[in-house]
């Protein structure tokens, strides 16, 4: 490890504006307050986050560069340069933890290659909070990000995930673009076996947070729309003790 380099901190943000101070421990805030170089998906929201946590410096004195899904690999060296030059640098996610359902992973991989120390900081992850709240298998689980947009491909993917969950007793976790939340929920309720368990955790750590964990047959009896609230979906298929598909 090159001791002359700075540290790349992975700085979680709150899952909602009102939850920033409640979800970030003092040690994380202390490090965040000392940062002058930040990489963020959206510099505007990063400035709002830094203001919300009471960063002591004027925001114009903090260098904030964009790191998002469209950032080309050729630009990563330049983005990491402050750490190479000996300055501490942070990756800030739009919500939750950098590098998890987030484009920060590429810069972290490069930091390891360049001998820059990488330090993950404590903060909220909607994915793990949803798993905790679901009551599903927390020993064996898999996160799949976004499911296919095409309806036929999405249905095929849901069937595959349900079958894999049944075979391996595995919790399947995925997310969706908020405006398609209810379309995905409808697909899951219509397609999955009645005994399969489905959890939807929406707007975690926000005033309108909701978590519902129920069997698909329970969901079919009635449910409220999720709307455009950020949501995490979890699925755990019931295992048939005789090895037959439960339908």
Backbone as CSV, one residue per row, in Angstrom:
resi,resn,N_x,N_y,N_z,CA_x,CA_y,CA_z,C_x,C_y,C_z
1,UNK,0.840,-1.194,0.000,0.000,0.000,0.000,0.871,1.238,0.000
2,UNK,0.604,2.156,-0.894,1.357,3.400,-0.970,0.858,4.348,0.113
3,UNK,1.689,4.587,1.141,1.261,5.391,2.267,1.139,6.869,1.918
4,UNK,1.639,7.278,0.743,1.525,8.685,0.375,0.184,9.001,-0.261
5,UNK,-0.551,8.020,-0.631,-1.852,8.273,-1.239,-2.871,8.642,-0.162
6,UNK,-3.960,9.232,-0.620,-5.069,9.477,0.285,-5.878,8.210,0.459
7,UNK,-6.997,8.330,1.118,-7.903,7.207,1.343,-9.160,7.406,0.517
8,UNK,-9.655,6.328,-0.094,-10.934,6.370,-0.782,-11.994,5.883,0.199
9,UNK,-12.833,6.785,0.649,-13.912,6.440,1.578,-15.190,6.147,0.794
10,UNK,-15.896,5.130,1.214,-17.205,4.814,0.641,-18.240,5.324,1.624
11,UNK,-18.820,6.467,1.297,-19.661,7.226,2.216,-21.137,7.015,1.916
12,UNK,-21.855,6.305,2.781,-23.298,6.135,2.558,-24.031,7.454,2.760
13,UNK,-25.128,7.602,2.078,-26.015,8.738,2.313,-27.311,8.201,2.910
14,UNK,-28.152,9.078,3.382,-29.422,8.635,3.948,-30.351,8.112,2.869
15,UNK,-31.340,7.339,3.281,-32.334,6.835,2.344,-33.465,7.832,2.134
16,UNK,-33.439,8.899,2.898,-34.388,9.993,2.752,-33.797,11.205,3.432
17,UNK,-34.179,12.391,2.990,-33.579,13.607,3.536,-33.760,13.714,5.039
18,UNK,-34.913,13.279,5.541,-35.177,13.389,6.969,-34.427,12.350,7.783
19,UNK,-33.797,11.369,7.110,-33.189,10.250,7.827,-31.676,10.347,7.910
20,UNK,-31.080,11.411,7.396,-29.621,11.483,7.304,-28.970,11.360,8.663
21,UNK,-29.349,12.205,9.602,-28.696,12.182,10.909,-29.072,10.937,11.701
22,UNK,-30.259,10.411,11.481,-30.687,9.221,12.219,-29.970,7.972,11.741
23,UNK,-29.503,7.962,10.498,-28.955,6.735,9.928,-27.440,6.716,9.809
24,UNK,-26.785,7.853,10.002,-25.323,7.899,9.889,-24.713,8.096,11.277
25,UNK,-23.833,7.190,11.696,-23.217,7.316,13.024,-22.224,8.470,13.087
26,UNK,-21.875,8.846,14.299,-20.994,9.999,14.516,-19.644,9.813,13.830
27,UNK,-19.106,8.581,13.848,-17.793,8.345,13.228,-17.828,8.593,11.727
28,UNK,-18.911,8.206,11.083,-19.056,8.455,9.646,-19.179,9.945,9.368
29,UNK,-19.984,10.639,10.161,-20.152,12.081,9.981,-18.842,12.820,10.212
30,UNK,-18.056,12.367,11.176,-16.771,13.010,11.476,-15.840,12.953,10.257
31,UNK,-15.763,11.793,9.625,-14.922,11.658,8.430,-15.488,12.493,7.286
32,UNK,-16.802,12.447,7.120,-17.441,13.204,6.038,-17.170,14.698,6.171
33,UNK,-17.144,15.193,7.384,-16.925,16.623,7.595,-15.521,17.069,7.199
34,UNK,-14.583,16.136,7.096,-13.215,16.495,6.731,-12.915,16.362,5.256
35,UNK,-13.883,15.961,4.455,-13.650,15.709,3.037,-13.696,16.982,2.202
36,UNK,-12.778,17.048,1.224,-12.763,18.152,0.267,-12.923,17.669,-1.174
37,UNK,-12.888,16.348,-1.375,-12.996,15.766,-2.720,-14.047,14.659,-2.689
38,UNK,-15.040,14.747,-3.574,-16.173,13.824,-3.564,-16.510,13.401,-4.991
39,UNK,-16.848,12.129,-5.154,-17.392,11.598,-6.401,-18.846,11.226,-6.148
40,UNK,-19.729,11.641,-7.053,-21.153,11.418,-6.820,-21.879,11.171,-8.127
41,UNK,-22.970,10.423,-8.049,-23.806,10.217,-9.226,-24.395,11.536,-9.708
42,UNK,-24.826,12.355,-8.765,-25.439,13.636,-9.091,-24.851,14.693,-8.168
43,UNK,-23.956,15.555,-8.675,-23.341,16.572,-7.819,-24.348,17.439,-7.073
44,UNK,-25.488,17.728,-7.683,-26.490,18.568,-7.022,-27.009,17.901,-5.753
45,UNK,-27.361,16.613,-5.847,-27.866,15.921,-4.663,-26.752,15.687,-3.650
46,UNK,-25.509,15.545,-4.137,-24.376,15.400,-3.216,-24.183,16.675,-2.402
47,UNK,-24.339,17.827,-3.036,-24.230,19.090,-2.304,-25.335,19.199,-1.258
48,UNK,-26.537,18.763,-1.632,-27.648,18.795,-0.666,-27.352,17.879,0.514
49,UNK,-26.754,16.723,0.228,-26.395,15.783,1.288,-25.336,16.386,2.206
50,UNK,-24.289,16.972,1.628,-23.226,17.568,2.437,-23.755,18.719,3.292
51,UNK,-24.682,19.469,2.740,-25.310,20.546,3.512,-26.134,19.975,4.655
52,UNK,-26.856,18.891,4.370,-27.726,18.285,5.385,-26.937,17.726,6.562
53,UNK,-25.717,17.226,6.301,-24.923,16.673,7.398,-24.078,17.744,8.083
54,UNK,-24.251,19.000,7.663,-23.556,20.094,8.321,-22.083,20.174,8.023
55,UNK,-21.695,19.914,6.767,-20.277,20.015,6.406,-19.772,21.416,6.730
56,UNK,-18.642,21.517,7.437,-18.187,22.835,7.900,-17.657,23.760,6.813
57,UNK,-17.282,23.224,5.656,-16.733,24.056,4.591,-17.844,24.608,3.698
58,UNK,-17.635,25.778,3.111,-18.570,26.234,2.075,-18.612,25.209,0.942
59,UNK,-19.776,24.953,0.411,-19.916,23.907,-0.601,-19.071,24.183,-1.835
60,UNK,-18.844,25.462,-2.139,-18.035,25.779,-3.318,-16.572,25.419,-3.129
61,UNK,-16.171,25.146,-1.883,-14.784,24.747,-1.617,-14.583,23.237,-1.698
62,UNK,-15.651,22.505,-1.942,-15.567,21.044,-2.053,-15.630,20.666,-3.529
63,UNK,-14.617,19.937,-3.994,-14.581,19.499,-5.396,-15.458,18.261,-5.552
64,UNK,-16.517,18.388,-6.328,-17.450,17.279,-6.543,-17.462,16.922,-8.026
65,UNK,-17.056,15.713,-8.343,-17.029,15.233,-9.728,-18.090,14.152,-9.920
66,UNK,-18.542,14.003,-11.142,-19.596,13.038,-11.448,-19.026,11.648,-11.716
67,UNK,-19.597,10.666,-11.045,-19.298,9.258,-11.294,-20.633,8.539,-11.375
68,UNK,-21.064,8.214,-12.583,-22.346,7.545,-12.747,-22.219,6.385,-13.724
69,UNK,-23.332,5.783,-14.081,-23.299,4.600,-14.939,-22.781,4.912,-16.340
70,UNK,-22.771,6.191,-16.719,-22.300,6.582,-18.041,-20.843,7.028,-18.046
71,UNK,-20.198,7.014,-16.890,-18.804,7.425,-16.822,-17.928,6.406,-17.551
72,UNK,-17.169,6.812,-18.560,-16.337,5.847,-19.292,-15.161,5.384,-18.442
73,UNK,-14.732,4.163,-18.683,-13.607,3.614,-17.939,-12.357,4.461,-18.063
74,UNK,-12.190,5.117,-19.218,-10.999,5.933,-19.449,-10.947,7.145,-18.531
75,UNK,-12.090,7.524,-17.937,-12.139,8.706,-17.076,-11.836,8.392,-15.620
76,UNK,-11.764,7.111,-15.275,-11.625,6.735,-13.865,-10.294,7.158,-13.264
77,UNK,-9.224,7.064,-14.041,-7.910,7.468,-13.518,-7.920,8.933,-13.093
78,UNK,-8.526,9.773,-13.899,-8.589,11.198,-13.553,-9.438,11.420,-12.309
79,UNK,-10.533,10.670,-12.185,-11.404,10.818,-11.016,-10.698,10.375,-9.734
80,UNK,-9.828,9.379,-9.854,-9.107,8.879,-8.688,-7.881,9.722,-8.351
81,UNK,-7.493,10.622,-9.236,-6.234,11.358,-9.099,-6.084,12.094,-7.762
82,UNK,-7.139,12.703,-7.215,-6.953,13.356,-5.911,-6.404,12.408,-4.847
83,UNK,-6.870,11.163,-4.839,-6.360,10.191,-3.864,-4.920,9.812,-4.175
84,UNK,-4.593,9.692,-5.457,-3.213,9.409,-5.853,-2.295,10.535,-5.383
85,UNK,-2.816,11.761,-5.412,-2.028,12.925,-5.023,-1.960,13.119,-3.508
86,UNK,-2.614,12.233,-2.752,-2.513,12.308,-1.300,-3.714,12.885,-0.580
87,UNK,-4.791,13.191,-1.317,-5.994,13.744,-0.690,-7.011,12.632,-0.415
88,UNK,-7.726,12.752,0.679,-8.823,11.817,0.916,-9.945,12.120,-0.067
89,UNK,-10.588,11.065,-0.518,-11.622,11.155,-1.552,-12.776,10.261,-1.142
90,UNK,-13.986,10.683,-1.420,-15.151,9.866,-1.055,-16.041,9.607,-2.254
91,UNK,-16.610,8.416,-2.289,-17.679,8.092,-3.225,-18.980,8.148,-2.449
92,UNK,-19.929,8.952,-2.930,-21.217,9.106,-2.270,-22.311,8.576,-3.186
93,UNK,-23.142,7.706,-2.660,-24.252,7.168,-3.443,-25.430,8.127,-3.419
94,UNK,-26.333,7.966,-4.363,-27.570,8.735,-4.345,-28.392,8.406,-3.108
95,UNK,-28.389,7.148,-2.732,-29.106,6.716,-1.539,-28.496,5.399,-1.074
96,UNK,-28.158,5.336,0.198,-27.597,4.099,0.729,-26.104,3.987,0.514
97,UNK,-25.636,2.769,0.271,-24.203,2.469,0.270,-23.589,2.473,-1.125
98,UNK,-22.466,3.166,-1.302,-21.778,3.149,-2.590,-21.300,1.749,-2.956
99,UNK,-21.366,1.440,-4.240,-20.886,0.142,-4.710,-21.905,-0.965,-4.616
100,UNK,-23.055,-0.709,-4.007,-24.120,-1.707,-3.890,-25.321,-1.178,-4.661
101,UNK,-25.646,-1.823,-5.786,-26.673,-1.300,-6.702,-26.339,0.147,-7.047
102,UNK,-25.079,0.375,-7.369,-24.535,1.720,-7.491,-23.286,1.633,-8.376
103,UNK,-22.979,2.680,-9.168,-21.832,2.589,-10.081,-20.467,2.782,-9.436
104,UNK,-20.394,2.881,-8.112,-19.123,3.147,-7.455,-18.113,2.024,-7.513
105,UNK,-18.545,0.816,-7.849,-17.640,-0.331,-7.816,-16.423,-0.200,-8.702
106,UNK,-16.561,0.454,-9.855,-15.449,0.556,-10.804,-14.304,1.378,-10.225
107,UNK,-14.611,2.475,-9.551,-13.549,3.307,-8.989,-12.893,2.610,-7.795
108,UNK,-13.667,1.807,-7.081,-13.112,1.041,-5.954,-12.123,0.003,-6.471
109,UNK,-12.485,-0.676,-7.555,-11.577,-1.666,-8.141,-10.278,-1.006,-8.596
110,UNK,-10.392,0.161,-9.195,-9.200,0.876,-9.652,-8.344,1.315,-8.466
111,UNK,-8.986,1.744,-7.390,-8.236,2.158,-6.197,-7.386,1.009,-5.663
112,UNK,-7.944,-0.180,-5.634,-7.170,-1.340,-5.187,-5.978,-1.582,-6.117
113,UNK,-6.194,-1.428,-7.405,-5.119,-1.636,-8.374,-4.009,-0.598,-8.213
114,UNK,-4.393,0.626,-7.831,-3.424,1.721,-7.717,-2.818,1.819,-6.310
115,UNK,-3.179,0.917,-5.435,-2.618,0.941,-4.086,-3.202,1.989,-3.178
116,UNK,-4.415,2.439,-3.486,-5.095,3.423,-2.644,-5.918,2.686,-1.594
117,UNK,-5.781,3.088,-0.354,-6.530,2.467,0.732,-8.025,2.725,0.549
118,UNK,-8.833,1.675,0.693,-10.282,1.769,0.554,-10.916,1.504,1.909
119,UNK,-11.781,2.426,2.354,-12.429,2.289,3.663,-13.942,2.444,3.506
120,UNK,-14.710,1.378,3.737,-16.173,1.499,3.727,-16.650,2.072,5.061
121,UNK,-17.552,3.022,5.008,-18.096,3.640,6.212,-19.495,3.108,6.510
122,UNK,-19.856,3.155,7.763,-21.135,2.597,8.203,-22.288,3.518,7.811
123,UNK,-23.339,2.913,7.277,-24.529,3.666,6.905,-25.591,2.716,6.382
124,UNK,-26.743,3.230,5.985,-27.867,2.377,5.629,-27.752,1.759,4.241
125,UNK,-28.232,0.532,4.118,-28.398,-0.139,2.834,-29.840,-0.613,2.746
126,UNK,-30.599,-0.080,1.796,-31.999,-0.475,1.667,-32.129,-1.972,1.417
127,UNK,-31.168,-2.541,0.712,-31.225,-3.963,0.386,-31.135,-4.809,1.652
128,UNK,-30.161,-4.504,2.512,-30.009,-5.275,3.744,-31.134,-4.983,4.732
129,UNK,-31.577,-3.738,4.812,-32.691,-3.416,5.704,-33.948,-4.170,5.285
130,UNK,-34.179,-4.252,3.974,-35.346,-4.983,3.477,-35.234,-6.468,3.800
131,UNK,-34.052,-7.036,3.632,-33.847,-8.444,3.959,-34.093,-8.684,5.442
132,UNK,-33.568,-7.802,6.282,-33.786,-7.932,7.721,-35.271,-7.928,8.065
133,UNK,-36.023,-7.062,7.391,-37.443,-6.877,7.722,-38.351,-7.923,7.100
134,UNK,-37.832,-8.674,6.132,-38.681,-9.603,5.380,-39.044,-10.868,6.149
135,UNK,-38.148,-11.321,7.010,-38.345,-12.618,7.654,-37.946,-13.775,6.766
136,UNK,-37.286,-13.486,5.645,-36.879,-14.529,4.710,-35.485,-15.046,5.070
137,UNK,-34.972,-15.955,4.247,-33.683,-16.578,4.515,-32.554,-15.549,4.395
138,UNK,-31.942,-15.215,5.516,-30.832,-14.287,5.518,-29.482,-14.968,5.463
139,UNK,-29.481,-16.314,5.380,-28.237,-17.074,5.272,-27.849,-17.316,3.818
140,UNK,-28.847,-17.333,2.957,-28.596,-17.570,1.534,-29.508,-16.645,0.730
141,UNK,-28.912,-15.658,0.087,-29.709,-14.700,-0.682,-28.890,-14.184,-1.855
142,UNK,-29.598,-13.639,-2.838,-28.938,-13.137,-4.042,-29.630,-11.858,-4.493
143,UNK,-28.823,-10.848,-4.835,-29.366,-9.587,-5.327,-29.187,-9.518,-6.834
144,UNK,-30.256,-9.185,-7.548,-30.252,-9.237,-9.008,-30.400,-7.876,-9.677
145,UNK,-30.431,-6.812,-8.906,-30.585,-5.494,-9.515,-31.950,-5.341,-10.172
146,UNK,-31.956,-4.818,-11.388,-33.206,-4.588,-12.112,-33.558,-5.802,-12.972
147,UNK,-34.832,-6.149,-12.999,-35.302,-7.222,-13.878,-35.529,-6.648,-15.281
148,UNK,-35.644,-7.508,-16.301,-35.823,-7.014,-17.674,-37.067,-6.134,-17.826
149,UNK,-36.972,-5.148,-18.710,-38.100,-4.255,-18.964,-39.159,-4.944,-19.826
150,UNK,-38.710,-5.682,-20.832,-39.638,-6.381,-21.722,-40.520,-7.336,-20.922
151,UNK,-41.825,-7.285,-21.147,-42.768,-8.059,-20.340,-42.501,-9.560,-20.406
152,UNK,-42.271,-10.073,-21.610,-42.035,-11.509,-21.763,-40.732,-11.917,-21.075
153,UNK,-39.693,-11.131,-21.239,-38.412,-11.433,-20.599,-38.525,-11.330,-19.083
154,UNK,-39.299,-10.348,-18.614,-39.476,-10.180,-17.179,-40.193,-11.395,-16.585
155,UNK,-41.230,-11.878,-17.268,-41.949,-13.057,-16.787,-41.041,-14.275,-16.749
156,UNK,-40.241,-14.444,-17.784,-39.289,-15.561,-17.830,-38.301,-15.472,-16.678
157,UNK,-37.823,-14.269,-16.404,-36.860,-14.068,-15.328,-37.481,-14.368,-13.969
158,UNK,-38.716,-13.918,-13.758,-39.400,-14.176,-12.483,-39.558,-15.678,-12.257
159,UNK,-39.950,-16.391,-13.291,-40.089,-17.853,-13.153,-38.755,-18.498,-12.791
160,UNK,-37.686,-18.049,-13.442,-36.359,-18.602,-13.148,-35.939,-18.311,-11.710
161,UNK,-36.184,-17.087,-11.257,-35.808,-16.718,-9.896,-36.609,-17.514,-8.870
162,UNK,-37.888,-17.699,-9.152,-38.728,-18.462,-8.223,-38.275,-19.920,-8.164
163,UNK,-37.986,-20.513,-9.307,-37.532,-21.902,-9.330,-36.195,-22.064,-8.623
164,UNK,-35.288,-21.118,-8.837,-33.997,-21.178,-8.159,-34.164,-21.013,-6.650
165,UNK,-35.053,-20.129,-6.256,-35.326,-19.936,-4.836,-35.852,-21.217,-4.206
166,UNK,-36.732,-21.895,-4.932,-37.315,-23.136,-4.414,-36.259,-24.232,-4.292
167,UNK,-35.401,-24.348,-5.302,-34.391,-25.397,-5.290,-33.347,-25.183,-4.196
168,UNK,-32.965,-23.935,-3.988,-31.839,-23.646,-3.102,-32.247,-23.012,-1.773
169,UNK,-33.538,-22.861,-1.538,-34.009,-22.172,-0.336,-33.315,-20.814,-0.231
170,UNK,-33.362,-20.047,-1.311,-32.627,-18.786,-1.432,-33.579,-17.603,-1.567
171,UNK,-33.330,-16.553,-0.813,-34.082,-15.316,-0.968,-33.576,-14.563,-2.191
172,UNK,-34.493,-14.212,-3.069,-34.160,-13.440,-4.267,-34.545,-11.985,-4.037
173,UNK,-33.611,-11.079,-4.301,-33.825,-9.654,-4.043,-33.615,-8.875,-5.337
174,UNK,-34.513,-7.939,-5.618,-34.372,-7.127,-6.820,-35.076,-5.789,-6.612
175,UNK,-34.828,-4.858,-7.530,-35.408,-3.530,-7.450,-36.009,-3.171,-8.804
176,UNK,-36.674,-2.034,-8.848,-37.281,-1.582,-10.089,-37.266,-0.061,-10.132
177,UNK,-37.269,0.483,-11.335,-37.441,1.918,-11.490,-38.787,2.295,-10.881
178,UNK,-38.842,3.313,-10.012,-40.067,3.573,-9.249,-41.357,3.639,-10.058
179,UNK,-41.322,4.209,-11.256,-42.582,4.324,-11.991,-43.075,2.981,-12.542
180,UNK,-42.222,1.929,-12.459,-42.669,0.597,-12.882,-42.902,-0.340,-11.690
181,UNK,-42.863,0.202,-10.482,-43.049,-0.632,-9.281,-44.316,-1.469,-9.344
182,UNK,-45.416,-0.816,-9.633,-46.701,-1.512,-9.547,-46.893,-2.515,-10.681
183,UNK,-46.262,-2.258,-11.815,-46.297,-3.236,-12.904,-45.565,-4.508,-12.478
184,UNK,-44.404,-4.342,-11.858,-43.649,-5.503,-11.394,-44.409,-6.237,-10.298
185,UNK,-44.975,-5.505,-9.358,-45.727,-6.153,-8.281,-46.885,-6.971,-8.843
186,UNK,-47.594,-6.428,-9.808,-48.709,-7.148,-10.434,-48.216,-8.432,-11.103
187,UNK,-47.071,-8.347,-11.793,-46.496,-9.528,-12.438,-46.161,-10.603,-11.410
188,UNK,-45.538,-10.222,-10.312,-45.152,-11.181,-9.278,-46.375,-11.860,-8.671
189,UNK,-47.397,-11.067,-8.387,-48.596,-11.610,-7.743,-49.333,-12.570,-8.682
190,UNK,-49.373,-12.234,-9.957,-50.085,-13.079,-10.917,-49.300,-14.325,-11.277
191,UNK,-47.967,-14.226,-11.290,-47.144,-15.289,-11.852,-46.665,-16.303,-10.815
192,UNK,-46.357,-15.861,-9.618,-45.739,-16.749,-8.637,-46.750,-17.694,-7.993
193,UNK,-46.235,-18.791,-7.461,-47.080,-19.793,-6.809,-47.734,-19.200,-5.568
194,UNK,-48.944,-19.655,-5.226,-49.652,-19.095,-4.072,-48.848,-19.141,-2.771
195,UNK,-48.055,-20.209,-2.582,-47.318,-20.359,-1.330,-46.004,-19.581,-1.302
196,UNK,-45.554,-19.090,-2.453,-44.334,-18.290,-2.485,-44.529,-17.032,-1.654
197,UNK,-43.508,-16.672,-0.891,-43.601,-15.482,-0.052,-42.977,-14.291,-0.786
198,UNK,-43.638,-13.165,-0.645,-43.227,-11.942,-1.322,-43.195,-10.800,-0.315
199,UNK,-42.106,-10.058,-0.318,-41.976,-8.890,0.551,-41.691,-7.666,-0.304
200,UNK,-42.347,-6.564,0.012,-42.066,-5.282,-0.624,-41.763,-4.280,0.482
201,UNK,-40.555,-3.731,0.439,-40.132,-2.731,1.421,-39.947,-1.408,0.686
202,UNK,-40.774,-0.418,1.000,-40.783,0.847,0.266,-40.429,2.024,1.161
203,UNK,-39.627,2.924,0.602,-39.237,4.159,1.283,-38.728,3.908,2.706
204,UNK,-37.823,2.965,2.816,-37.280,2.631,4.128,-36.622,3.846,4.771
205,UNK,-36.825,3.992,6.062,-36.301,5.077,6.890,-36.894,6.441,6.546
206,UNK,-38.016,6.435,5.864,-38.724,7.669,5.559,-40.072,7.674,6.289
207,UNK,-40.702,8.832,6.437,-41.962,8.882,7.187,-43.048,7.960,6.646
208,UNK,-43.069,7.724,5.339,-44.098,6.852,4.760,-43.562,5.455,4.478
209,UNK,-42.559,5.033,5.240,-41.998,3.679,5.098,-43.091,2.620,5.244
210,UNK,-42.977,1.583,4.420,-43.895,0.446,4.561,-43.160,-0.840,4.214
211,UNK,-43.446,-1.887,4.967,-42.899,-3.217,4.704,-44.045,-4.204,4.824
212,UNK,-44.299,-4.932,3.755,-45.297,-6.005,3.811,-44.652,-7.291,3.353
213,UNK,-44.757,-8.317,4.173,-44.216,-9.636,3.872,-45.345,-10.633,4.021
214,UNK,-45.708,-11.295,2.917,-46.890,-12.160,2.928,-46.745,-13.206,1.823
215,UNK,-47.584,-14.222,1.889,-47.631,-15.187,0.795,-48.285,-14.538,-0.415
216,UNK,-48.008,-15.085,-1.588,-48.618,-14.547,-2.802,-50.135,-14.627,-2.719
217,UNK,-50.660,-15.702,-2.143,-52.119,-15.808,-2.010,-52.654,-14.706,-1.121
218,UNK,-51.864,-14.320,-0.113,-52.257,-13.200,0.728,-52.263,-11.894,-0.044
219,UNK,-51.260,-11.680,-0.875,-51.212,-10.490,-1.715,-52.397,-10.453,-2.669
220,UNK,-52.790,-11.610,-3.178,-53.897,-11.649,-4.135,-55.225,-11.236,-3.497
221,UNK,-55.322,-11.343,-2.199,-56.556,-10.950,-1.508,-56.707,-9.432,-1.443
222,UNK,-55.614,-8.731,-1.681,-55.691,-7.275,-1.682,-54.372,-6.630,-1.305
223,UNK,-54.119,-5.493,-1.908,-52.888,-4.767,-1.586,-53.019,-3.324,-2.047
224,UNK,-52.194,-2.463,-1.473,-52.159,-1.064,-1.858,-51.020,-0.831,-2.850
225,UNK,-51.238,0.078,-3.759,-50.209,0.402,-4.746,-48.962,0.972,-4.054
226,UNK,-47.806,0.667,-4.608,-46.545,1.209,-4.091,-46.360,2.638,-4.561
227,UNK,-46.803,2.921,-5.769,-46.563,4.227,-6.349,-45.107,4.371,-6.759
228,UNK,-44.617,5.581,-6.726,-43.249,5.864,-7.180,-42.242,5.914,-6.039
229,UNK,-42.599,5.316,-4.912,-41.643,5.265,-3.808,-40.549,4.237,-4.110
230,UNK,-39.292,4.534,-3.823,-38.232,3.538,-4.015,-38.551,2.279,-3.216
231,UNK,-38.441,1.123,-3.862,-38.849,-0.123,-3.216,-37.853,-1.237,-3.492
232,UNK,-37.784,-2.167,-2.553,-37.001,-3.393,-2.703,-37.981,-4.558,-2.677
233,UNK,-37.824,-5.482,-3.613,-38.684,-6.661,-3.713,-37.888,-7.896,-3.293
234,UNK,-38.515,-8.753,-2.499,-37.872,-9.994,-2.058,-38.834,-11.151,-2.275
235,UNK,-38.285,-12.268,-2.710,-39.096,-13.439,-3.031,-38.447,-14.673,-2.418
236,UNK,-39.261,-15.497,-1.780,-38.774,-16.773,-1.240,-39.820,-17.834,-1.529
237,UNK,-39.473,-18.766,-2.409,-40.418,-19.793,-2.832,-40.493,-20.906,-1.802
238,UNK,-41.699,-21.391,-1.583,-41.900,-22.502,-0.652,-41.323,-23.775,-1.241
239,UNK,-40.668,-24.562,-0.399,-40.112,-25.834,-0.848,-41.099,-26.957,-0.585
240,UNK,-41.285,-27.805,-1.583,-42.153,-28.970,-1.433,-41.333,-30.118,-0.875
241,UNK,-41.668,-30.642,0.305,-40.860,-31.695,0.916,-40.737,-32.960,0.060
242,UNK,-41.662,-33.170,-0.865,-41.588,-34.339,-1.739,-40.855,-34.036,-3.034
243,UNK,-40.327,-32.802,-3.149,-39.526,-32.474,-4.319,-40.331,-32.042,-5.527
244,UNK,-41.669,-31.891,-5.339,-42.501,-31.461,-6.466,-42.682,-29.953,-6.396
245,UNK,-42.931,-29.346,-7.529,-43.150,-27.905,-7.579,-44.414,-27.546,-6.835
246,UNK,-44.320,-26.546,-5.957,-45.492,-26.092,-5.198,-46.232,-25.065,-6.028
247,UNK,-47.467,-25.409,-6.394,-48.297,-24.502,-7.170,-49.697,-24.441,-6.583
